[in-house]
């Protein structure tokens, strides 16, 4: 697909306002309660069944989910107001955050030390946080998706999702009624970079995530999408 020229959207003024993060006790209780519930299921499987590899695997999965839920209860049960528009944000880290999307102003916030502030519009993160839906037909803005220098090559990024498929095909391949779908795109990079994007989401809603906030805005402008 041939890319057309695009001008990176002008960076809006950085908002210096900050907001404080507080613990949401309702979220903390919900995560902890769910975790305890999975733990009890795991214990019940071990104590009141004949065991076996299959049931043992299920019990192990229950305990893994328990640990995830308890971690969320301890460290990701924060809430705060967006420092840009004031919309309530929930399920955020209590100390450090990056790439938190605000559905009120459609911008990203970040912070440390229990505070949030607006992400610098020119920021390039170490990880792909800045997200757009991937349309069926799309173009990439010209230049490296990390630094904007002239493109020298493209890096393929892929995602495999599970979804319903033809029953006969699924059963014939040992996959039950589920088949996998692989989605791949080739993203522009320069000689200095190769890890500027990744894919996420589901089969019916594929998302592309960039390390560069400016490149995300250019991608959204070119393809008439909105960050998410």
C-alpha positions in Angstrom: 0.0 0.0 0.0 1.5 3.4 -1.0 1.5 6.0 1.8 0.3 9.4 1.0 1.8 12.6 2.4 0.5 13.7 5.8 1.4 16.4 8.2 1.8 15.4 11.8 -0.9 17.2 13.8 0.3 20.2 15.7 1.0 19.2 19.3 -1.5 20.8 21.7 -0.1 22.8 24.6 1.1 20.7 27.5 -1.2 20.9 30.5 0.7 21.5 33.7 -2.2 20.7 36.0 -1.9 17.5 38.1 -4.4 15.4 39.9 -4.0 13.1 42.9 -4.6 9.4 42.8 -6.5 7.9 45.7 -7.3 4.3 46.4 -10.8 3.1 45.4 -11.9 0.8 48.2 -14.8 -0.5 46.1 -12.3 -1.6 43.4 -9.9 -3.0 46.0 -12.7 -5.1 47.5 -13.9 -6.3 44.2 -10.5 -7.5 43.0 -9.8 -9.1 46.4 -13.2 -10.8 46.5 -12.8 -12.2 43.0 -9.3 -13.4 43.9 -10.5 -15.2 47.0 -13.3 -16.8 45.1 -10.9 -18.2 42.5 -8.7 -19.4 45.3 -11.6 -21.3 47.0 -12.4 -22.9 43.7 -8.8 -24.1 43.3 -8.8 -25.5 46.9 -12.1 -27.3 46.3 -10.8 -28.9 43.2 -7.7 -30.2 45.0 -9.6 -31.4 48.1 -12.8 -32.8 46.7 -11.9 -34.3 43.4 -9.8 -37.2 42.3 -7.2 -34.9 40.8 -5.5 -35.8 37.6 -3.6 -33.6 35.1 -6.6 -31.9 33.7 -8.2 -30.9 37.0 -4.7 -30.0 38.4 -4.2 -27.6 35.5 -7.6 -26.0 36.2 -6.7 -25.6 39.9 -3.3 -24.1 39.0 -5.1 -21.6 36.7 -7.4 -20.6 39.6 -4.4 -19.8 41.8 -2.7 -17.8 39.0 -5.9 -15.7 38.6 -6.0 -15.3 42.3 -2.5 -13.8 42.3 -3.4 -11.5 39.5 -6.5 -10.3 41.3 -4.6 -9.7 44.5 -1.9 -7.8 42.7 -4.6 -5.6 41.1 -6.2 -5.0 44.5 -2.9 -3.9 46.0 -1.4 -1.8 43.2 -4.0 -1.1 40.5 -7.1 0.1 42.4 -6.5 3.8 42.0 -8.9 6.5 40.9 -8.4 10.1 39.9 -9.7 12.9 37.8 -8.2 13.5 34.4 -6.0 16.6 34.8 -7.1 17.8 31.4 -10.9 17.5 31.4 -11.8 16.3 34.9 -13.4 13.0 33.8 -13.1 10.2 36.5 -10.4 7.6 35.7 -10.5 4.2 37.5 -8.5 1.1 37.6 -5.2 2.9 37.5 -1.9 2.4 39.3 -1.6 3.8 42.8 2.0 5.0 42.2 3.1 4.8 38.5 1.1 5.1 35.3 1.9 5.5 31.6 -0.4 5.4 28.6 -3.6 5.8 30.5 -6.3 6.9 28.0 -9.0 9.4 29.0 -12.3 8.8 27.2 -13.4 12.3 28.1 -10.8 14.3 26.2 -9.3 11.4 24.1 -5.8 12.1 25.3 -3.3 10.2 27.4 -2.2 10.8 30.9 0.7 9.5 33.0 2.4 10.0 36.3 4.4 8.8 39.3 4.3 9.4 43.0 0.6 9.1 43.2 -0.1 12.0 40.7 -1.3 12.2 37.1 -0.5 14.8 34.5 -1.1 15.1 30.7 1.3 13.1 28.6 3.7 15.3 26.6 2.3 15.4 23.0 5.8 14.8 21.7 6.5 11.8 23.8 8.0 8.6 22.5 7.6 5.8 25.1 9.7 2.7 25.7 6.6 0.6 25.1 3.7 0.9 22.6 1.0 2.6 24.6 -0.7 4.9 22.1 -3.5 3.1 20.4 -5.9 3.4 17.4 -8.3 0.9 15.9 -6.9 -0.6 12.7 -9.3 0.0 9.8 -9.8 -2.6 7.1 -8.2 -0.1 4.6 -5.5 2.1 6.0 -2.2 3.9 5.2 0.8 4.6 7.3 2.1 8.2 7.6 5.5 8.6 5.9 8.6 8.2 8.0 9.7 6.0 10.8 6.9 5.3 13.3 9.2 6.1 16.2 11.4 9.1 15.2 9.9 10.4 12.0 13.1 10.0 10.0 12.8 8.7 6.4 11.6 5.1 6.1 14.2 2.6 5.1 12.4 -0.7 5.8 9.2 -2.1 7.3 8.9 -4.4 10.2 6.1 -7.0 10.3 4.0 -7.1 13.5 1.5 -9.9 13.9 -1.3 -11.0 16.3 -3.1 -14.3 16.5 -6.6 -14.3 17.9 -9.0 -17.2 18.6 -12.6 -17.1 17.3 -15.5 -19.1 16.1 -14.9 -20.9 12.8 -16.1 -23.7 10.7 -17.0 -26.6 13.0 -15.8 -29.3 10.7 -12.4 -27.6 10.2 -12.0 -27.0 13.9 -12.8 -30.6 14.9 -10.6 -32.0 12.1 -7.6 -30.0 13.4 -8.2 -30.9 17.0 -9.2 -27.4 17.9 -12.8 -28.0 18.8 -15.1 -25.3 17.5 -12.4 -22.6 17.6 -10.0 -21.5 14.9 -7.2 -19.0 15.0 -6.8 -15.9 12.9 -3.5 -14.2 12.2 -3.3 -10.5 11.4 -0.1 -8.9 10.2 0.9 -5.5 9.1 4.3 -4.0 8.0 5.1 -0.8 9.8 7.6 1.9 8.6 10.9 2.1 10.4 14.3 3.7 9.9 17.7 1.9 10.2 17.9 2.9 13.9 14.6 1.4 15.0 12.6 -1.8 14.7 10.2 -2.1 17.6 7.8 0.9 17.2 4.4 -0.8 17.1 2.4 -3.9 18.0 -1.1 -5.3 17.4 -3.6 -6.1 20.1 -7.4 -6.4 20.5 -9.7 -9.1 19.2 -10.5 -10.7 15.8 -13.3 -8.2 15.3 -11.6 -5.2 16.7 -7.9 -5.1 15.9 -5.9 -2.3 17.4 -2.4 -0.9 16.5 -0.3 0.5 19.3 2.6 2.9 18.7 5.5 4.0 20.9 5.3 7.5 19.4 2.4 9.7 20.5 2.9 12.1 17.5 2.9 9.2 15.1 -0.4 7.9 16.6 -2.0 11.3 16.0 -0.7 11.4 12.4 -2.1 7.8 11.9 -5.5 8.8 13.3 -5.7 11.9 11.1 -4.7 10.0 8.0 -7.2 7.2 8.6 -10.0 9.1 10.3 -9.8 7.1 13.5 -9.8 8.1 17.1 -7.3 7.1 19.8 -8.5 4.6 22.4 
